[in-house]
Amino acid sequence: MGDLEPWMDEMYLQKLWLSLNVSVMVKVIRDKATFISSGYAFVDFESISAAQCALDMFNGEVIPSTSCTFKLNWASGGGIFDKREDRQPEYSLFLGDLSHECSERILLHIFRNRYPSCKSVKIMTYAQTGQSRGYGFVRFLQQLDQLQALDEMQGCIIGSRPIRVSLATPKNSRILTSTSSSSLLQRLPAENVNTTVFVGGLSCPLKEEELRQYFEIFGDIIYVKIPPGKGCGFVQFVSGQSAEMAIEQMNGYQIGSSRIRLSWGKSQQYIQQQNPTIEHYKKELSSQTHQQQPLNSFDKDPFDTSFTRMMKPSQAHTNSGTFWSLQLKKLGWANENKFWSFPN
């Protein structure tokens, strides 16, 4: 059973099949390091005939109370695969601007009718609500169908609005081709270390965690920052490839009532290196001040108009009778033996 959402654990899947009057044992495959779901599971039925019946009845059908569909294949050798398709490469397209009434079942029906090698459709959803995020992916077994769909389905109205179609980079890809490498080098800033995406045009109140959910499909994220009242945000990825893919595929995507605009941003670390903060200047000024002998202990500028007020002696100094002598000595107006003469 494939294309599972991260929140679909063993307990949920067992209850799901039980609600369909099917008794099963479920094992969700997880990453060994992070223990996060790998997106698929093994479902063990009571008999081969029961498994075949479930495959025939539910494959491609909508999972109750979600917008997802059942993705079922025979499993063997520790992984899920279709024996006819196992060793064939897959070609993916990114689908954007999907309306809320657009489901995986509808998309799969439309694409399969026009492109026979269409294998599956995946609409990304929110883990908390199961509602569509407005974008997804469609996979083909033949590159010709992929390229034809890229050309023919661009702007096609599905549901209440036209969809946006572009090439999708495989999620598990770790090695760039020579073409994509040169493209990335041309588009990255000169430092070639930037992985931060600037997100402009955020017109509606949006939490940082919500913005993260729009971009996490493109790769691991270091941080998300939305400065208050600025109408923009920043998303920093681990890799530049993830950032480039996000810019290519999410630029112009509608969030709320407006479409976002994406470009290369600057990381917090880079900004701090290039633009020292006010606190930094305060520290510098403070260190310089401590190294210099002040003119007096009350005011740096003895000729300030508030000189008399600022030089007002404390009760202790007045009682000692030495206050004015000490202050004038500090100001250079008196020597060791006498005061300078002032005209009457």
Protein Blocks (a to p, Z undefined) as FASTA:
>chain_A
ZZiafklcfklmmmmmmmnopacdddddddfklopaehiacdddfbfklmmmmmmmmgop
acehiabdcdddddeehiacdfklmmpccdddddehiafklcfklmmmmmmmmmmklmbd
cddddfklopaehiacdddfbfklmmmmmmmmgopaghjbccdddddddfklcbdcfklm
mmmmmmpcfkopacbdcdehiabccdfklmmmmmmmnoccfbdcddehklpacdddfbfk
lmmmmmmmmgopaehjbccdddddddfklmmmmmccfklmmmmmmmmmmmpccfblkbfb
lkbfklmmmmpccfklmmnopmmmmmmmmnopacfkbccdddZZ
